[in-house]
Amino acid sequence: MPSRIDTSLIYRALILTGLVVFGFYLAADRGLVALALNSDRSYISWVILGVYTLASFHWLWSSFDLTRERRRFSDLEEARLQGDQTISVKDGLLGEFFVRLSAKSDDNAAALLNAFGDELANRHAIGHFVSDVLLKLGLLGTVVGFILMLLPVGEIEDFDPSMMQQLLSAMSGGMAVALYTTIAGLVTSTLLKLQYHVVDTSAADLVTRLQVFVDTEPHEYGAGAKGVNADAS
């Protein structure tokens, strides 16, 4: 049995998750999270935090799924290094790749590798989209905050010094919405981009290792594999 198990991705994902959770815990412990959420009359910060939480769960699932693909390939690499030709990958996206590769000629290996890389990238595309959405929601909160800040000014009919304190209080509420939603959008968007960068890098590494594997052992796949399968049957 192969001795090397590829679990680096899920470990990195769990460490990064722990750091993010710890950062939010420190902010909540100092009252910053409650202050930001309670000061946001537009509730956009709540939406941003909720969307980020859901996207983070999807990122963790993607990390776990990609880790399983990397484990399967690491087992196959280790078996080949030990001279064991009986172990093959049959499950997951990697298994589908080898099935397609065995049914095609060697000339199509590059196209299948590109397709495999695209399928891995498509699994993470939603994360990059959500990251942009979080940033846009923060900018939307900025606009809404400025609107809320300027509304009291438009309602002034006569200048009354006694109303200045009430006016400034209303304007500061709108400014708080603009600032807190902007911060929430920037922080969550940046964190999510970093999280999906981790899985994108791991996926690119898997594709590179797979390309080297196919190039160095072409006799097991493509046209040669057809002949082996036919003789075995």
N, C-alpha and C positions, 0 to 999 in steps of 0.2 A: 504494500500500500504506500502511496506517496506520503512523505513525511512533512512536506512544506504546505502550509495552508495559508492562502492569501486573504488576510482579514484586515489589512492596513486601512482600507477605505472606511469600513464601518467604525473602526476605532477612531479615526480622525473625525468622522461625523459625530460620534458620541462626545468626543472631547470638545469639539466646536459647539455642540448643543449645550454642554455643561457650562462653557464660558458665556454663552449668550444668556442662559437662564440665570447664571450668577450675576451678570451685569444688570439684568432686569430686577433681580432681587435687591441689589444695592440701591438702584434707583427708586424702587418701591419702598425700601426701608427708610430712605431719606425723604419720603413723601413726594418725590418728583413725579412719579407716575400718576398718583391720585390727583396731584395739582393740575397736571396736564389734562387728564380726562375730565375732571370736574369743571375746569375753566373753559372747556370746549362746548359752547352752546350749539354748535352745528353737528356734533356727534361724529364728525369725520374721523377724528382720532380713534374712536371706538371701531369704526369700520376698518381703518388701516391696521390696527392691532389684530382684529379678528382675521382679516385676509392674510396677514403675515403668519399668524399661528397656523392656519390651514395650509398655507404654502410650505411651512416648515415641516409639517407632518408628511406632506407629499415628498419633500426633499429627503426626509429620513427613510421613507419607503423606497425611493429611488436608489438611495445609497445601499440599503440592504439588498435590493434586487441586483444591483450591479456587483455587489460583493459576492453574491452567489455565482454570477457569471465568471468573475475573476477566479473564484475557487475552482470552478470546473476546469477552467483553462490551466490553472496552476497544477491541478492534478494530472492533466494530460501532459503538460510539459515535463513534470517530474517523472511520469511513467516512461516517456520517451528517453529521458536521460538515463534511466535504469535499464533501458533495452526492452521494456514491456510494450509490445505492439497490440495487446488485447484490449486495453482500456481505450474507450472512445467517449465522446460527448454526445449525448442524445437528448438532453433536456434543455429547456430555455431557448433564448435567442441564439446562443452559440451552437446548440444542437441543430437548429434549423439551418444555420449557416453551413455546417459541415454536410448536412443532407443535400443542400443545394449544390455545394461544391463537388460532392461525389457524383452528382448527376450531370455536371457540366464538364467541358473541356478545360484544360489548363489555361487557355487563352482568356477565359472568362473569370479567372480568379481575381483580377484587379477590380473588375466591375462588381463582383460579389462582395469584396472587401469594402468598396465604397458604399455599397448599399447597406452593409452591416454597420458601418460607421454612421451613416445617415439615420438608421433606425435607432441607434443608441442616442444620437443627438436629439432626435424628435421626442424622445421620452423626457428630455429636460427642457424642451422649448417652452413649455407652459410656465416653468419657473422664471425664465427670463422675461416672459410676457407679464407675469404678475409683478415682477420687480419694477418694470416700467409703469405699471398701473399704480403701484404704491407711490411712486414719485409724482405721478400726475395727480393722485388724490391729495398729496401734500400741497401741490401748487393750487389745486382747486380750493383747499382750505385757506390758502393765502388770499385768494380773490374774495372768498366769502367773508373772511375776517375783515378785510378792508371795506367791504360793502357794509358790514355791520358797524364798523367804526364810523363811517361817514353818514349813515342814516340819521343819527341824532342831529348832526350839523344841518342837514336839509330840513329838519322839522323846526328849526329856530325861526321864529317870526319877528320877535323883538329882542334886542340885546338886554339881558338882565344879569347883572353880576351874581345874583343869588343862585342862578341856575348853572353857573360855571362848574361847580363841584359835581352836580348831577350829570352834566354834559361830559366832563372828563372821565367820570366813572363809567358811563356808557361807552365812551370811545376806548377806554382801556380794556373793556370786555371784548370788543371787536379786535383789538390788537392782540390780545391773548389768543384768540381763535386763530389768527393768522400765523402767529409765531409757533404755537404748539403743534398745529397741524403740519406746518412746514418741517419742523424738527422730526416729528413722527414719520413723515414720508421719507425724509432723507436717511434717517437712521435705519428704518426697516428695509428700504430699497437697497442700501449699501450692504447690509447684513445678508440679505437674500442673494444678491449678486455674488458675494463671497462664498456662500454655501453652495450655490450651483456651480461656481468655478471649480470647487473641489471635485464634484462628480464629473464635470466636463474633462478635467485634467486626467482623472482616473480612466474615463472612457477612452480618451485619446491614447493613453498608455496601453490599454488593452488592445486597441486596433493595431497599434504599432507592433506589439509583441505577436499578435496573430499574423500579421503580414510576414514577419521574420520566420515564424513557424511554418507557414505555408510555402514560403520560398525555399526553405532549407529541407523540407520533406515533401517535395512535389510528387514523389512516386506513390504516395498513399491516396492521392486525390485525383480529380480530373479524369482524363482519359485512362490513366493507369489504373485508377480505382475501379473503373468499369470492368476492365479485364480481370482484376482480382475477384470482384464479386461474381462474375460470370463463371470463373473456374471453381469458386467455392460452391456454387449452386449445382 
